[in-house]
Amino acid sequence: KLGKSIMDLAIDAKCDTLLFQIQSETRGLDWESEDGTTSLTQAAKYGRVDQIISIVDKGGKGVINQETRGGTTPLLEACKGAHVDAVQALLHRGADVNRLSKYGTNAFLTSAKANHGESHRTTLEALKEAGAELNMHNSEGKTALMAARSDKELSTVTILLEIGASATHQVPGAPSPLAYAAEHCSVELFKVVLARTSLDEVNSEGHTSLMLAAIGNNGENLSYILDQNPSVDMESQFGENALSLAATHSSLDAIEILAQRGALMDKVLKDGNTALVRAIQNDNLDSVRKLIECKAMINFACGKDLQSPLMIAVKYQKLDMVR
């Protein structure tokens, strides 16, 4: 009466499982849709192990790692749904566990993002046993551990650390998971990552967790770190400390927290400048205001020319800062 076929109705009802069954029975097991999706990709998506085995055994090994025009593979689809049996079936038949898609992700990274309860750990462990590189970065420079950054994925972070993901692994141009957590994540998640390393850990830029929390203006993490009594004024190998980095990055909450916790507001750094001078040099007017509010001295002479922050602002005609 509606003038529609069973397939039309399945599409309208978004009944993917029925749609897959219809496509398989009407088109055969080797069909491919207009967007490049194959029967093998669909079988993996819905965890149809019997179909996966049938397709591969009938000569589908050549497409087991084939990427669709949408940038997915059978293994990626199985990982998205945490279909453990499907993941293992594909791995046993030659799926490349570390293959990066054109969008820069792989099976382990995809699985880390797809938290499906009890099957989540099993899927991640199966990928590890198959040789997954636990600390591989995606196209954005994030590892699986860094990708699992929200509170709801706290369990994922715990699992990843327990099966061997590194909290301090770093490649050029990308932060370590610890650094990323200190700067961007909740204090609950940061604590879990920190438990696998120490506050003294320094990244390739010479920054500690204290400095990174200051850069990210992450007040919760900064306060937690300061509760562990680190040296609040400690400098990096490049002559920066938490206060100067907060000033440079306009991290106003961090400046206030550091001041309240006893940071030396006029500490002279290796280059002869103070945090206030750094803020002036970087045209960070808001940081200048916050530092002065926190009692940084505008007439404190520093540097090789013994110039005060006020003199430097006048010299470079930074009138808003002079005012």
C-alpha positions in Angstrom: 0.0 0.0 0.0 2.9 2.4 0.7 4.6 1.5 -2.5 7.8 0.6 -0.7 10.0 -2.4 -0.7 11.2 -4.3 2.4 14.6 -2.6 1.9 12.9 0.9 1.8 11.1 0.1 5.1 14.3 -1.1 6.7 16.1 2.1 5.7 13.2 4.2 7.0 13.2 2.4 10.3 17.0 2.6 10.5 17.0 -1.1 11.1 20.6 -1.7 10.2 20.7 -5.4 11.0 17.7 -6.2 8.8 19.1 -4.0 6.1 22.4 -5.9 6.2 20.6 -9.2 6.0 18.6 -8.1 3.0 21.6 -6.7 1.2 23.6 -9.9 1.7 20.8 -12.1 0.5 19.8 -10.0 -2.5 23.3 -8.9 -3.6 25.5 -11.7 -2.5 28.4 -11.6 0.0 30.7 -9.6 -2.3 28.5 -6.5 -2.8 29.8 -2.9 -2.6 27.7 0.2 -2.1 28.1 3.5 -3.8 30.2 4.9 -0.9 32.6 2.0 -1.1 31.1 0.1 1.9 31.5 -3.7 1.3 29.7 -6.6 2.7 32.7 -7.4 4.8 32.7 -3.9 6.3 29.0 -4.2 7.1 29.5 -7.7 8.6 32.2 -6.3 10.9 30.0 -3.3 11.8 27.2 -5.6 13.1 29.5 -8.2 14.6 28.4 -11.0 12.1 31.2 -13.4 12.6 29.6 -16.1 10.4 29.4 -13.7 7.5 33.0 -12.5 8.1 34.3 -16.0 8.0 32.2 -16.8 4.9 33.3 -13.8 3.0 37.0 -14.2 3.7 36.9 -17.9 3.1 35.3 -17.3 -0.3 38.2 -15.2 -1.5 37.8 -12.0 0.5 41.3 -11.9 2.0 42.3 -9.3 -0.6 39.7 -6.8 0.9 40.2 -7.5 4.6 42.4 -4.4 4.9 40.6 -2.4 2.1 39.6 1.1 3.1 36.3 2.5 2.0 35.9 5.9 0.5 34.6 6.9 3.9 37.9 6.0 5.5 37.0 2.9 7.4 38.0 -0.8 7.3 36.4 -4.0 8.5 38.6 -4.0 11.6 37.8 -0.4 12.5 34.1 -1.1 12.2 34.4 -4.1 14.5 36.3 -2.0 17.0 33.8 0.8 17.0 31.1 -1.6 18.1 33.5 -3.5 20.5 32.5 -6.8 18.7 35.2 -8.9 20.3 34.5 -12.0 18.3 34.5 -10.1 15.1 37.7 -8.3 16.0 39.4 -11.7 16.7 38.0 -13.3 13.5 39.4 -10.4 11.4 42.8 -10.5 13.2 43.1 -14.2 12.8 42.5 -13.8 9.0 45.1 -11.2 8.4 43.7 -7.8 9.4 46.5 -5.2 9.9 46.2 -4.2 13.5 48.4 -1.1 13.2 47.1 0.2 9.8 46.4 3.9 9.8 43.3 5.1 7.9 43.4 8.1 5.7 41.9 10.0 8.7 44.9 9.0 10.8 43.4 6.5 13.1 43.9 2.8 13.7 42.1 -0.1 15.4 43.6 0.5 18.9 42.8 4.3 18.8 39.3 3.5 17.6 38.7 0.9 20.2 39.9 3.2 23.0 37.2 5.8 22.1 34.4 3.2 21.9 33.6 2.3 25.5 31.2 -0.5 25.5 31.3 -1.8 29.0 32.7 -5.3 29.7 33.7 -6.0 26.2 35.9 -2.9 26.1 38.9 -4.3 28.0 38.6 -7.6 26.1 38.8 -5.8 22.7 41.8 -3.7 23.8 43.6 -6.8 25.1 42.9 -8.7 21.9 44.4 -5.9 19.9 47.5 -5.8 22.1 48.0 -9.5 21.8 47.8 -9.1 18.0 50.7 -6.6 18.2 49.0 -3.3 18.4 51.3 -0.4 19.1 49.8 1.0 22.3 51.5 4.4 22.1 51.0 5.1 18.4 49.9 8.7 17.6 47.0 9.6 15.3 47.1 12.4 12.8 46.4 14.9 15.6 49.4 13.7 17.6 47.2 11.9 20.2 47.8 8.5 21.6 44.8 6.3 22.6 45.5 7.3 26.2 45.3 11.0 25.3 42.1 10.5 23.2 40.4 9.1 26.3 40.2 12.5 28.0 36.8 12.9 29.5 35.5 11.8 32.9 33.2 9.3 31.4 36.3 7.6 29.9 38.1 7.3 33.2 37.7 3.6 33.1 39.3 3.5 29.6 42.4 5.4 30.9 42.7 2.9 33.7 42.5 0.0 31.3 45.0 1.5 28.9 47.5 2.1 31.7 47.0 -1.4 33.1 47.7 -3.1 29.8 50.9 -1.1 29.1 50.2 2.3 27.6 52.8 4.8 28.6 52.0 7.9 30.5 55.2 9.7 29.4 55.6 8.5 25.8 56.3 11.5 23.6 57.2 12.2 19.9 58.5 15.5 18.5 55.8 18.1 18.2 53.3 16.2 20.4 52.8 16.2 24.2 53.0 13.1 26.4 49.7 11.8 27.9 50.8 13.1 31.3 51.5 16.6 29.9 48.2 16.5 28.0 46.3 15.5 31.1 47.9 18.2 33.3 47.0 20.9 30.8 43.6 19.8 29.5 41.9 17.1 31.6 40.0 16.9 34.9 41.8 16.4 38.2 40.3 12.9 38.5 41.8 11.8 35.2 45.1 13.6 35.8 45.5 11.7 39.1 45.0 8.3 37.4 47.7 9.2 34.8 50.0 10.7 37.4 49.9 7.5 39.5 52.0 5.8 36.8 54.8 8.4 36.9 55.8 11.4 39.0 55.5 15.2 39.3 59.2 15.5 38.5 58.7 14.2 35.0 59.8 16.7 32.4 58.7 16.8 28.8 60.9 17.7 25.8 60.2 21.4 26.3 61.5 21.2 29.8 58.0 21.6 31.4 56.8 19.8 34.5 53.2 19.0 35.3 53.1 22.2 37.4 54.1 24.3 34.5 51.7 22.6 32.1 48.8 23.1 34.4 49.7 26.8 34.6 50.0 27.0 30.8 46.5 25.4 30.4 45.0 27.6 33.1 43.8 24.3 34.7 43.1 25.5 38.2 42.0 22.1 39.6 45.1 20.3 38.5 47.3 23.2 39.5 45.9 23.3 43.0 46.2 19.5 43.3 49.9 19.6 42.2 50.7 22.4 44.6 49.1 20.4 47.4 52.0 17.9 46.9 54.4 20.7 47.8 56.6 20.9 44.7 58.9 23.9 44.3 56.5 26.6 43.1 59.3 28.7 41.6 61.4 26.0 40.0 62.8 26.9 36.6 63.0 24.7 33.5 66.2 24.2 31.6 65.1 27.0 29.3 64.6 29.6 32.1 60.8 29.4 32.6 58.8 28.8 35.6 55.1 28.2 36.2 54.3 31.9 36.9 56.2 33.2 33.8 54.5 30.6 31.6 51.1 31.5 33.0 51.8 35.2 32.3 53.0 34.4 28.8 49.8 32.4 28.0 47.4 34.8 29.8 46.4 32.1 32.3 44.8 34.5 34.7 43.4 31.9 37.2 46.8 30.2 37.3 48.5 33.5 38.1 46.2 34.1 41.0 46.5 30.6 42.4 50.3 30.7 42.2 50.4 34.1 43.9 48.2 32.7 46.7 50.5 29.7 47.1 53.6 31.8 47.6 55.1 32.2 44.2 57.7 34.9 44.1 56.1 37.6 41.9 59.3 39.3 41.1 61.6 36.3 40.7 64.3 37.1 38.1 64.6 34.3 35.6 67.7 33.1 33.6 67.2 35.8 30.9 67.1 38.5 33.6 63.4 39.1 33.3 60.4 38.7 35.6 57.0 37.3 34.8 55.7 40.9 34.5 58.3 41.8 32.0 57.5 38.6 30.0 53.8 39.6 30.0 54.8 43.1 28.7 57.0 41.6 26.0 54.2 39.4 24.8 51.6 42.2 24.8 49.5 40.3 27.4 47.6 43.2 28.9 45.3 41.0 31.0 48.3 39.2 32.4 50.0 42.5 33.3 46.8 43.6 35.1 46.5 40.3 37.0 50.2 40.3 38.0 50.0 43.9 39.3 46.8 43.0 41.2 48.8 40.1 42.8 51.5 42.6 43.9 54.1 42.3 41.2 56.3 45.4 41.4 56.2 47.8 38.5 59.4 49.5 39.6 61.5 46.4 40.2 64.7 46.9 38.1 65.9 43.7 36.4 67.7 42.6 33.3 71.2 43.6 32.1 70.1 47.2 31.7 68.4 47.2 35.1 65.1 48.5 33.7 61.8 48.2 35.6 58.6 46.8 34.0 57.3 50.4 33.8 60.4 51.6 32.1 60.2 48.8 29.5 56.5 49.6 28.8 57.4 53.3 28.3 60.4 52.4 26.1 58.3 50.3 23.7 55.4 52.7 23.8 52.9 50.2 25.2 50.6 52.9 26.4 47.8 50.7 27.7 50.3 48.9 29.9 51.9 52.2 31.0 48.5 53.4 32.2 
